[in-house]
Structures are given as structure tokens and as C-alpha cells.
Amino acid sequence: MANAESIETIYYLSLFRHGVDEKRRVQIPSKWRPSQPDTELTLILWPNGSLTEANLLVLPPAQMKALSDKIEAMPFADPKAQALRRLLGSKSARVTLDKAGRICIPDALAKAVEIETEAVLVGLVDRFEIWSPKRYDAVNAADAGLLTEAFKLI
């Protein structure tokens, strides 16, 4: 696999709803797929403040490298850093797109975020999220109340 500096830039824009088959495979939009075969994506169970808002954060290689660098820089003696390492290490998985452009969501992660027959893929510009439709609809409604202040960040 190529190093993070030579990875192509993909912008994860828009929102997609896709079915999930009995093997927990979900289609990744063609515009979001890397051109390099066998590129791994990292799925992280992302609590997002509460377990009822849990979703899967999907990091492409460059974003995973940046996160890994931050984690490596944290002191080993810091209990919060250790808790974060354990969470990220145990509640994540690396997946590869198959020839049809699908990823297989590991069973434990699918159950944790309540993904069964449908998934919502939400672009976040440099990464994306995978949600159960019910959870996404709830968090989307809550997000509406934050937008006025959120736009001030840019």
C-alpha cells in the first residue's frame, strides 16, 4: 500500500441511503471509492456523545494516519489516553472494498450502531459516517439547532 502522502484526495460529499445485504455488505458510492485497489478504510465505532447517537466513522488512509500520529504522541501514563487507545483499538476494524465497491461491516460494529437492512452514508468532506436510518434522522434533527453557531467556525 502507498504511503499517506501519495494517497489521492477524495472528497466525501452528499448523503446516500443504501441497502445492506445478509452478509452486512454496503455499497460505497463510486465517487467515494479510491482508484487504488486494496485500499483499506478504517471503521471506528464513534460514540458522538451518547450511545444512542453511535455511528461508524470511516477514515481513509490519510485520515487514519493522522489519527494514529496523534495517538502515538499521547503519553502512555495518561489514563485518559489509555482509555482512548483501548476504545479505538477494540472498537474499530479495517475493511477493503470488494470488486463491486462494497465493504463488509463486521457483525459487532453493525450491531453496536443498529445497522440491519439499510445504511445512511453521510459525507464529512475528508471522511464519512455510516448510520442506521433511525439514528441518523434523530441526529440530523438535533444538528439543525447547532448550525447557526457551527457556521461561525468557518
C-alpha beads as a LAMMPS data file, in Angstrom:
LAMMPS data file: protein, C-alpha beads

154 atoms
153 bonds

1 atom types
1 bond types

-500.0 500.0 xlo xhi
-500.0 500.0 ylo yhi
-500.0 500.0 zlo zhi

Masses

1 110.0

Atoms # bond

1 1 1 0.000 0.000 0.000
2 1 1 1.231 3.500 -0.790
3 1 1 2.165 5.904 1.982
4 1 1 -0.317 8.517 3.176
5 1 1 1.378 11.372 1.286
6 1 1 0.757 9.739 -2.099
7 1 1 -2.881 8.833 -1.441
8 1 1 -5.337 10.543 -3.774
9 1 1 -7.673 13.182 -2.403
10 1 1 -11.294 12.118 -2.290
11 1 1 -13.979 14.499 -1.104
12 1 1 -16.818 12.764 0.686
13 1 1 -19.803 14.905 -0.214
14 1 1 -23.548 14.260 -0.162
15 1 1 -25.725 11.702 1.550
16 1 1 -26.623 8.219 0.313
17 1 1 -29.031 5.548 1.500
18 1 1 -28.075 2.010 0.546
19 1 1 -29.393 -1.397 1.357
20 1 1 -27.314 -3.758 3.465
21 1 1 -27.310 -7.411 2.417
22 1 1 -27.374 -10.513 4.640
23 1 1 -23.553 -10.508 4.791
24 1 1 -23.620 -6.893 6.086
25 1 1 -22.156 -5.529 2.844
26 1 1 -22.926 -1.944 1.938
27 1 1 -22.195 -0.194 -1.349
28 1 1 -19.771 2.732 -1.218
29 1 1 -20.664 5.484 -3.722
30 1 1 -18.434 5.341 -6.808
31 1 1 -17.218 8.941 -6.271
32 1 1 -16.016 7.930 -2.793
33 1 1 -14.037 4.882 -3.890
34 1 1 -10.247 5.079 -4.143
35 1 1 -8.779 4.274 -7.539
36 1 1 -6.042 2.216 -5.891
37 1 1 -7.154 -1.414 -5.480
38 1 1 -6.966 -2.940 -1.999
39 1 1 -7.091 0.422 -0.239
40 1 1 -8.160 -0.118 3.332
41 1 1 -10.688 2.039 5.117
42 1 1 -10.906 2.131 8.898
43 1 1 -14.290 1.838 10.610
44 1 1 -14.453 3.237 14.146
45 1 1 -17.404 2.966 16.482
46 1 1 -17.934 6.619 17.179
47 1 1 -19.970 7.405 20.281
48 1 1 -20.632 11.031 19.269
49 1 1 -21.651 11.988 22.795
50 1 1 -24.038 9.157 23.549
51 1 1 -24.565 5.543 22.612
52 1 1 -27.943 6.390 21.068
53 1 1 -26.042 8.505 18.532
54 1 1 -23.360 5.894 17.833
55 1 1 -22.360 5.539 14.212
56 1 1 -19.398 4.280 12.229
57 1 1 -16.772 6.856 11.416
58 1 1 -14.969 5.824 8.227
59 1 1 -11.419 7.071 7.793
60 1 1 -9.478 6.842 4.548
61 1 1 -5.755 6.009 4.867
62 1 1 -4.516 9.614 5.188
63 1 1 -7.007 10.408 7.947
64 1 1 -6.213 7.181 9.787
65 1 1 -2.514 8.014 9.600
66 1 1 -3.185 11.468 11.085
67 1 1 -5.230 9.921 13.910
68 1 1 -2.554 7.299 14.532
69 1 1 0.116 10.008 14.760
70 1 1 -1.947 11.873 17.367
71 1 1 -2.449 8.703 19.400
72 1 1 1.254 7.828 19.258
73 1 1 2.103 11.293 20.603
74 1 1 -0.080 10.812 23.696
75 1 1 1.710 9.882 26.916
76 1 1 1.451 6.222 27.895
77 1 1 0.981 7.115 31.574
78 1 1 -2.132 9.238 30.945
79 1 1 -5.208 7.170 31.899
80 1 1 -7.457 9.139 29.510
81 1 1 -5.062 8.428 26.635
82 1 1 -5.025 4.737 27.559
83 1 1 -8.829 4.650 27.678
84 1 1 -8.931 6.260 24.234
85 1 1 -6.368 3.789 22.877
86 1 1 -8.420 0.867 24.204
87 1 1 -11.629 2.260 22.759
88 1 1 -10.148 2.941 19.344
89 1 1 -8.210 -0.320 19.281
90 1 1 -11.077 -2.552 20.317
91 1 1 -13.990 -0.755 18.624
92 1 1 -12.572 -0.435 15.128
93 1 1 -11.834 -2.541 12.077
94 1 1 -10.043 -2.218 8.766
95 1 1 -12.041 -3.132 5.691
96 1 1 -11.268 -3.345 1.988
97 1 1 -13.653 -2.641 -0.838
98 1 1 -14.572 -5.692 -2.881
99 1 1 -14.651 -5.668 -6.700
100 1 1 -18.260 -4.454 -6.608
101 1 1 -17.351 -1.421 -4.442
102 1 1 -18.804 -2.766 -1.202
103 1 1 -17.427 -3.057 2.289
104 1 1 -18.467 -5.664 4.823
105 1 1 -19.350 -4.171 8.190
106 1 1 -18.167 -6.513 10.962
107 1 1 -21.046 -8.024 12.922
108 1 1 -20.155 -6.446 16.290
109 1 1 -19.921 -2.963 14.778
110 1 1 -23.168 -3.372 12.819
111 1 1 -24.984 -4.442 15.987
112 1 1 -23.495 -1.591 18.038
113 1 1 -24.863 1.028 15.626
114 1 1 -28.086 -0.861 14.813
115 1 1 -27.415 -1.259 11.098
116 1 1 -29.562 -4.034 9.698
117 1 1 -31.105 -3.746 6.218
118 1 1 -30.320 -0.134 5.336
119 1 1 -27.494 2.320 5.983
120 1 1 -27.106 6.059 5.554
121 1 1 -23.695 7.223 4.342
122 1 1 -23.001 10.852 5.242
123 1 1 -20.135 12.740 3.651
124 1 1 -17.975 14.824 6.003
125 1 1 -15.648 16.220 3.298
126 1 1 -12.468 14.355 4.373
127 1 1 -14.151 11.248 5.850
128 1 1 -17.644 9.833 6.120
129 1 1 -20.060 8.237 8.546
130 1 1 -22.320 5.212 8.292
131 1 1 -25.567 5.446 10.279
132 1 1 -28.691 3.421 10.861
133 1 1 -31.520 5.430 9.240
134 1 1 -33.366 5.868 12.554
135 1 1 -30.311 7.192 14.391
136 1 1 -29.349 9.454 11.500
137 1 1 -32.803 11.018 11.342
138 1 1 -32.621 11.798 15.076
139 1 1 -29.129 13.310 14.977
140 1 1 -29.932 15.257 11.797
141 1 1 -32.837 16.930 13.591
142 1 1 -30.566 17.788 16.537
143 1 1 -27.880 19.147 14.181
144 1 1 -30.321 21.715 12.807
145 1 1 -30.239 23.527 16.153
146 1 1 -26.444 23.765 16.067
147 1 1 -25.975 25.131 12.557
148 1 1 -26.116 28.854 13.319
149 1 1 -23.195 28.533 15.723
150 1 1 -21.461 25.888 13.619
151 1 1 -21.186 28.178 10.596
152 1 1 -19.222 30.623 12.741
153 1 1 -16.428 28.039 12.916
154 1 1 -15.603 28.643 9.258

Bonds

1 1 1 2
2 1 2 3
3 1 3 4
4 1 4 5
5 1 5 6
6 1 6 7
7 1 7 8
8 1 8 9
9 1 9 10
10 1 10 11
11 1 11 12
12 1 12 13
13 1 13 14
14 1 14 15
15 1 15 16
16 1 16 17
17 1 17 18
18 1 18 19
19 1 19 20
20 1 20 21
21 1 21 22
22 1 22 23
23 1 23 24
24 1 24 25
25 1 25 26
26 1 26 27
27 1 27 28
28 1 28 29
29 1 29 30
30 1 30 31
31 1 31 32
32 1 32 33
33 1 33 34
34 1 34 35
35 1 35 36
36 1 36 37
37 1 37 38
38 1 38 39
39 1 39 40
40 1 40 41
41 1 41 42
42 1 42 43
43 1 43 44
44 1 44 45
45 1 45 46
46 1 46 47
47 1 47 48
48 1 48 49
49 1 49 50
50 1 50 51
51 1 51 52
52 1 52 53
53 1 53 54
54 1 54 55
55 1 55 56
56 1 56 57
57 1 57 58
58 1 58 59
59 1 59 60
60 1 60 61
61 1 61 62
62 1 62 63
63 1 63 64
64 1 64 65
65 1 65 66
66 1 66 67
67 1 67 68
68 1 68 69
69 1 69 70
70 1 70 71
71 1 71 72
72 1 72 73
73 1 73 74
74 1 74 75
75 1 75 76
76 1 76 77
77 1 77 78
78 1 78 79
79 1 79 80
80 1 80 81
81 1 81 82
82 1 82 83
83 1 83 84
84 1 84 85
85 1 85 86
86 1 86 87
87 1 87 88
88 1 88 89
89 1 89 90
90 1 90 91
91 1 91 92
92 1 92 93
93 1 93 94
94 1 94 95
95 1 95 96
96 1 96 97
97 1 97 98
98 1 98 99
99 1 99 100
100 1 100 101
101 1 101 102
102 1 102 103
103 1 103 104
104 1 104 105
105 1 105 106
106 1 106 107
107 1 107 108
108 1 108 109
109 1 109 110
110 1 110 111
111 1 111 112
112 1 112 113
113 1 113 114
114 1 114 115
115 1 115 116
116 1 116 117
117 1 117 118
118 1 118 119
119 1 119 120
120 1 120 121
121 1 121 122
122 1 122 123
123 1 123 124
124 1 124 125
125 1 125 126
126 1 126 127
127 1 127 128
128 1 128 129
129 1 129 130
130 1 130 131
131 1 131 132
132 1 132 133
133 1 133 134
134 1 134 135
135 1 135 136
136 1 136 137
137 1 137 138
138 1 138 139
139 1 139 140
140 1 140 141
141 1 141 142
142 1 142 143
143 1 143 144
144 1 144 145
145 1 145 146
146 1 146 147
147 1 147 148
148 1 148 149
149 1 149 150
150 1 150 151
151 1 151 152
152 1 152 153
153 1 153 154
